[in-house]
């Protein structure tokens, strides 16, 4: 029997940013507080990865935890996802 199982830090409506480096690969997840925080994190990760010549490709996105316990792509009120230029995160 395992001891000290990690508690689920996510609640319905929680947001997380995902980042995949060297596609295809497993994503790395980062919890964020808001869409604006997620956009800031994605921009910072992208900028830092541009400096690493070993990274040839990457991908980013943001998900929201739905009531059914599934993670779904987050969209703003106009249906844009976090990586769309038209995305509004204010």
Secondary structure, DSSP 8 states (H G I E B T S, - for coil): ---S-------TT-EEEEEEESSS---EEEEESSHHHHHHHHHHHHHHHHT-TT---EEEEEEEE-TTS-EEE-B-TTS-BTTSTT----
